[in-house]
Amino acid sequence: MKVPSLSVPLFLIIFGSLWLLKTLAWLPDSSTIIAAILVAAGVLVFILDGINKQSVISAPLLMYIGGVIYAVDAYGYAAKPLIAFGMILLGCLMLIARSDAVPPKRPKSES
């Protein structure tokens, strides 16, 4: 006999819980959640990948984008200057990644 999938009941439980939390205003705005996820992703890139030529660009940029999303939504800052500053930041990070002081990404060792 075939065992029914758990995906539909789990989807209904998760979706219903999120909907309830949003309806009761216990859940923050979507943009705040996205900003927090981006900042957490940037921190995780540094933790899991270490400092290397790829992570020195991607991790701070993820954290900056999360901060920009939060600043624009929560405080009403203008997005265009923040995007322009983000381009400057990206250029600086790319220059830093070219430095010999930043190690290249190590290939994952096979077990």
N, CA, C and O of each residue as an XYZ file, in Angstrom:
444
protein
N       0.829     -1.171      0.000
C       0.000      0.000      0.000
C       0.883      1.247      0.000
O       1.867      1.302      0.737
N       0.549      2.238     -0.808
C       1.329      3.454     -0.942
C       1.062      4.398      0.235
O      -0.087      4.649      0.599
N       2.142      4.912      0.815
C       2.038      5.839      1.936
C       1.780      7.242      1.378
O       2.511      7.692      0.495
N       0.753      7.942      1.879
C       0.471      9.284      1.370
C       1.608     10.260      1.689
O       2.297     10.123      2.699
N       1.784     11.229      0.823
C       2.838     12.221      0.985
C       2.507     13.187      2.122
O       1.342     13.493      2.378
N       3.542     13.652      2.786
C       3.374     14.617      3.866
C       3.410     16.057      3.370
O       3.176     16.981      4.148
N       3.696     16.259      2.102
C       3.905     17.618      1.611
C       2.642     18.481      1.685
O       2.728     19.644      2.080
N       1.484     17.950      1.319
C       0.255     18.754      1.338
C      -0.148     19.125      2.766
O      -0.428     20.298      3.016
N      -0.191     18.189      3.711
C      -0.533     18.593      5.080
C       0.475     19.572      5.690
O       0.084     20.513      6.381
N       1.769     19.352      5.437
C       2.774     20.269      5.968
C       2.649     21.658      5.340
O       2.802     22.666      6.029
N       2.373     21.712      4.044
C       2.168     22.992      3.376
C       0.977     23.722      3.990
O       1.057     24.922      4.250
N      -0.117     23.016      4.222
C      -1.302     23.646      4.804
C      -1.035     24.160      6.219
O      -1.501     25.237      6.591
N      -0.294     23.398      6.993
C       0.017     23.812      8.358
C       0.910     25.051      8.353
O       0.648     26.009      9.080
N       1.961     25.032      7.538
C       2.886     26.164      7.490
C       2.195     27.402      6.919
O       2.299     28.488      7.488
N       1.494     27.243      5.804
C       0.810     28.369      5.172
C      -0.269     28.939      6.095
O      -0.400     30.156      6.222
N      -1.033     28.067      6.732
C      -2.066     28.524      7.665
C      -1.484     29.225      8.874
O      -2.039     30.220      9.340
N      -0.375     28.721      9.386
C       0.275     29.363     10.533
C       0.795     30.749     10.175
O       0.616     31.705     10.930
N       1.444     30.847      9.011
C       1.942     32.152      8.578
C       0.802     33.134      8.335
O       0.901     34.311      8.682
N      -0.265     32.647      7.745
C      -1.423     33.507      7.476
C      -2.033     34.001      8.792
O      -2.386     35.174      8.918
N      -2.154     33.092      9.776
C      -2.691     33.465     11.079
C      -1.805     34.512     11.753
O      -2.305     35.510     12.272
N      -0.486     34.283     11.746
C       0.433     35.241     12.363
C       0.374     36.597     11.666
O       0.442     37.634     12.325
N       0.250     36.599     10.352
C       0.158     37.856      9.605
C      -1.174     38.557      9.894
O      -1.211     39.779     10.039
N      -2.261     37.792      9.979
C      -3.572     38.361     10.253
C      -3.632     38.977     11.648
O      -4.261     40.018     11.839
N      -2.993     38.350     12.608
C      -2.979     38.852     13.977
C      -1.915     39.935     14.187
O      -1.765     40.461     15.289
N      -1.182     40.261     13.121
C      -0.116     41.276     13.153
C       1.009     40.887     14.115
O       1.647     41.751     14.717
N       1.243     39.601     14.250
C       2.343     39.118     15.072
C       3.589     38.861     14.233
O       4.670     38.623     14.771
N       3.432     38.910     12.936
C       4.527     38.664     12.014
C       4.965     40.003     11.425
O       4.117     40.802     11.029
N       6.259     40.262     11.358
C       6.700     41.535     10.786
C       6.364     41.619      9.295
O       5.968     40.631      8.676
N       6.531     42.813      8.738
C       6.294     42.991      7.310
C       7.193     42.066      6.501
O       8.254     41.642      6.958
N       6.742     41.767      5.294
C       7.507     40.879      4.416
C       8.884     41.443      4.103
O       9.863     40.699      4.048
N       8.965     42.744      3.899
C      10.264     43.335      3.579
C      11.239     43.225      4.751
O      12.442     43.070      4.546
N      10.731     43.303      5.959
C      11.591     43.137      7.133
C      12.110     41.712      7.222
O      13.272     41.491      7.563
N      11.258     40.748      6.917
C      11.679     39.348      6.939
C      12.717     39.088      5.861
O      13.714     38.409      6.108
N      12.488     39.632      4.652
C      13.441     39.449      3.560
C      14.775     40.093      3.916
O      15.830     39.509      3.666
N      14.741     41.282      4.493
C      15.975     41.957      4.894
C      16.735     41.124      5.926
O      17.953     40.981      5.827
N      16.035     40.583      6.900
C      16.685     39.759      7.927
C      17.272     38.488      7.325
O      18.349     38.052      7.730
N      16.579     37.894      6.370
C      17.087     36.687      5.716
C      18.359     37.000      4.928
O      19.309     36.218      4.950
N      18.381     38.135      4.234
C      19.575     38.507      3.470
C      20.771     38.781      4.382
O      21.890     38.365      4.080
N      20.540     39.472      5.483
C      21.635     39.731      6.426
C      22.126     38.415      7.026
O      23.333     38.201      7.147
N      21.210     37.542      7.399
C      21.601     36.237      7.953
C      22.347     35.401      6.915
O      23.295     34.695      7.256
N      21.926     35.476      5.650
C      22.617     34.744      4.588
C      24.040     35.258      4.425
O      24.961     34.468      4.213
N      24.233     36.571      4.522
C      25.581     37.119      4.436
C      26.468     36.651      5.578
O      27.633     36.310      5.372
N      25.919     36.637      6.765
C      26.689     36.157      7.923
C      27.011     34.670      7.755
O      28.124     34.237      8.053
N      26.050     33.899      7.283
C      26.284     32.464      7.073
C      27.328     32.203      6.002
O      28.094     31.245      6.109
N      27.374     33.029      4.980
C      28.408     32.860      3.954
C      29.780     32.990      4.586
O      30.668     32.187      4.298
N      29.975     33.982      5.442
C      31.262     34.137      6.124
C      31.553     32.960      7.050
O      32.681     32.471      7.108
N      30.523     32.507      7.776
C      30.741     31.418      8.730
C      31.043     30.108      8.017
O      31.983     29.402      8.383
N      30.251     29.779      7.002
C      30.389     28.482      6.347
C      31.515     28.447      5.321
O      32.165     27.416      5.147
N      31.749     29.566      4.643
C      32.727     29.581      3.562
C      34.065     30.157      3.993
O      35.074     29.947      3.319
N      34.088     30.872      5.094
C      35.315     31.520      5.520
C      35.584     32.750      4.670
O      34.764     33.140      3.838
N      36.730     33.347      4.888
C      37.093     34.531      4.109
C      37.905     34.082      2.901
O      39.006     33.547      3.037
N      37.345     34.308      1.726
C      38.029     33.997      0.482
C      37.598     35.006     -0.574
O      36.807     35.905     -0.287
N      38.102     34.866     -1.769
C      37.858     35.851     -2.817
C      36.378     35.971     -3.192
O      35.943     37.044     -3.610
N      35.609     34.912     -3.055
C      34.189     34.988     -3.372
C      33.376     35.531     -2.199
O      32.496     36.372     -2.383
N      33.671     35.053     -1.005
C      32.867     35.451      0.151
C      33.123     36.892      0.567
O      32.256     37.521      1.173
N      34.302     37.425      0.250
C      34.592     38.802      0.626
C      33.747     39.770     -0.207
O      33.605     40.938      0.155
N      33.194     39.294     -1.309
C      32.280     40.113     -2.117
C      30.831     39.805     -1.754
O      30.051     40.713     -1.467
N      30.476     38.534     -1.768
C      29.066     38.161     -1.640
C      28.494     38.415     -0.244
O      27.366     38.895     -0.132
N      29.231     38.112      0.814
C      28.687     38.252      2.166
C      28.386     39.711      2.529
O      27.269     40.002      2.956
N      29.342     40.640      2.374
C      28.995     42.026      2.700
C      27.913     42.596      1.794
O      27.104     43.414      2.232
N      27.893     42.167      0.527
C      26.879     42.675     -0.387
C      25.487     42.189      0.006
O      24.525     42.955     -0.059
N      25.368     40.925      0.414
C      24.081     40.421      0.889
C      23.611     41.199      2.120
O      22.440     41.566      2.224
N      24.531     41.445      3.041
C      24.176     42.186      4.248
C      23.788     43.629      3.906
O      22.858     44.179      4.495
N      24.503     44.240      2.954
C      24.175     45.608      2.559
C      22.804     45.677      1.897
O      22.018     46.578      2.192
N      22.514     44.749      1.018
C      21.205     44.741      0.346
C      20.086     44.569      1.370
O      19.052     45.230      1.274
N      20.287     43.683      2.349
C      19.301     43.530      3.414
C      19.103     44.809      4.197
O      17.975     45.171      4.532
N      20.205     45.503      4.493
C      20.106     46.767      5.205
C      19.403     47.843      4.391
O      18.641     48.641      4.937
N      19.657     47.866      3.086
C      19.000     48.843      2.210
C      17.497     48.583      2.157
O      16.698     49.515      2.253
N      17.119     47.332      2.006
C      15.693     46.999      1.962
C      15.010     47.440      3.250
O      13.913     47.998      3.213
N      15.651     47.192      4.388
C      15.067     47.586      5.665
C      15.006     49.109      5.805
O      14.003     49.651      6.268
N      16.087     49.801      5.402
C      16.132     51.262      5.538
C      15.086     51.934      4.658
O      14.459     52.909      5.072
N      14.897     51.421      3.459
C      13.910     52.007      2.545
C      12.501     51.762      3.062
O      11.658     52.658      3.019
N      12.242     50.560      3.547
C      10.895     50.225      3.996
C      10.560     50.823      5.365
O       9.497     51.418      5.544
N      11.458     50.664      6.315
C      11.144     51.073      7.688
C      11.302     52.579      7.910
O      10.526     53.182      8.651
N      12.290     53.178      7.281
C      12.582     54.585      7.559
C      12.312     55.510      6.381
O      12.442     56.727      6.513
N      11.940     54.957      5.238
C      11.584     55.765      4.087
C      12.746     56.448      3.402
O      12.554     57.463      2.732
N      13.956     55.913      3.553
C      15.103     56.499      2.860
C      14.938     56.347      1.352
O      14.296     55.407      0.883
N      15.510     57.262      0.609
C      15.474     57.188     -0.847
C      16.373     56.038     -1.317
O      17.494     55.874     -0.835
N      15.869     55.263     -2.247
C      16.603     54.077     -2.693
C      17.758     54.417     -3.629
O      18.789     53.746     -3.595
N      17.610     55.442     -4.463
C      18.631     55.722     -5.473
C      20.011     56.025     -4.888
O      20.996     55.481     -5.389
N      20.136     56.862     -3.858
C      21.485     57.074     -3.293
C      22.054     55.810     -2.651
O      23.260     55.569     -2.708
N      21.195     55.015     -2.050
C      21.670     53.781     -1.430
C      22.137     52.784     -2.486
O      23.109     52.060     -2.270
N      21.456     52.743     -3.616
C      21.878     51.866     -4.712
C      23.203     52.355     -5.284
O      24.089     51.551     -5.573
N      23.344     53.677     -5.449
C      24.607     54.232     -5.944
C      25.755     53.908     -4.979
O      26.849     53.540     -5.408
N      25.494     54.047     -3.671
C      26.526     53.693     -2.699
C      26.822     52.197     -2.762
O      27.969     51.786     -2.582
N      25.810     51.386     -3.015
C      26.018     49.948     -3.157
C      26.926     49.611     -4.326
O      27.726     48.679     -4.248
N      26.802     50.370     -5.416
C      27.691     50.156     -6.552
C      29.133     50.493     -6.186
O      30.063     49.790     -6.582
N      29.313     51.580     -5.423
C      30.656     51.943     -4.965
C      31.206     50.852     -4.049
O      32.367     50.458     -4.165
N      30.359     50.368     -3.137
C      30.760     49.293     -2.227
C      31.160     48.044     -3.002
O      32.176     47.421     -2.694
N      30.372     47.677     -4.000
C      30.687     46.497     -4.803
C      32.028     46.662     -5.506
O      32.826     45.726     -5.543
N      32.281     47.837     -6.061
C      33.573     48.077     -6.704
C      34.723     47.947     -5.729
O      35.749     47.348     -6.051
N      34.561     48.502     -4.543
C      35.611     48.392     -3.518
C      35.832     46.944     -3.099
O      36.971     46.507     -2.933
N      34.753     46.207     -2.930
C      34.874     44.796     -2.552
C      35.561     43.990     -3.646
O      36.343     43.083     -3.359
N      35.267     44.322     -4.902
C      35.920     43.622     -6.009
C      37.417     43.921     -6.041
O      38.218     43.041     -6.357
N      37.799     45.158     -5.716
C      39.226     45.490     -5.634
C      39.898     44.745     -4.482
O      41.019     44.256     -4.624
N      39.217     44.661     -3.355
C      39.765     43.933     -2.206
C      39.948     42.461     -2.554
O      40.949     41.853     -2.174
N      38.990     41.888     -3.273
C      39.074     40.465     -3.633
C      40.248     40.189     -4.570
O      40.756     39.069     -4.605
N      40.682     41.187     -5.323
C      41.823     41.003     -6.224
C      43.146     40.957     -5.478
O      44.160     40.533     -6.033
N      43.142     41.386     -4.244
C      44.369     41.446     -3.452
C      44.913     40.040     -3.196
O      44.159     39.074     -3.076
N      46.234     39.956     -3.117
C      46.868     38.674     -2.786
C      46.683     38.316     -1.314
O      46.888     37.165     -0.926
N      46.300     39.286     -0.496
C      46.089     39.024      0.929
C      44.832     38.192      1.175
O      44.706     37.537      2.209
N      43.898     38.223      0.214
C      42.663     37.445      0.352
C      42.875     36.100     -0.340
O      43.159     36.055     -1.537
N      42.738     35.000      0.414
C      43.005     33.688     -0.184
C      41.906     33.276     -1.164
O      40.757     33.694     -1.023
N      42.260     32.453     -2.160
C      41.233     31.932     -3.062
C      40.362     30.891     -2.351
O      40.727     30.375     -1.295
N      39.229     30.601     -2.938
C      38.324     29.610     -2.354
C      38.958     28.228     -2.495
O      39.426     27.836     -3.564
N      38.955     27.526     -1.406
C      39.500     26.169     -1.416
C      38.465     25.206     -1.959
O      37.292     25.281     -1.592
N      38.888     24.294     -2.837
C      37.925     23.285     -3.299
C      37.559     22.348     -2.158
O      38.376     22.050     -1.287
N      36.327     21.897     -2.183
C      35.875     20.972     -1.129
C      36.613     19.645     -1.296
O      36.689     19.087     -2.391
N      37.148     19.162     -0.193
C      37.861     17.886     -0.248
C      36.862     16.748     -0.262
O      35.851     16.763      0.440
N      37.173     15.781     -1.069
C      36.287     14.604     -1.165
C      36.623     13.620     -0.071
O      37.793     13.368      0.219
N      35.595     13.068      0.534
C      35.789     12.142      1.647
C      36.170     10.784      1.168
O      36.372      9.879      1.977
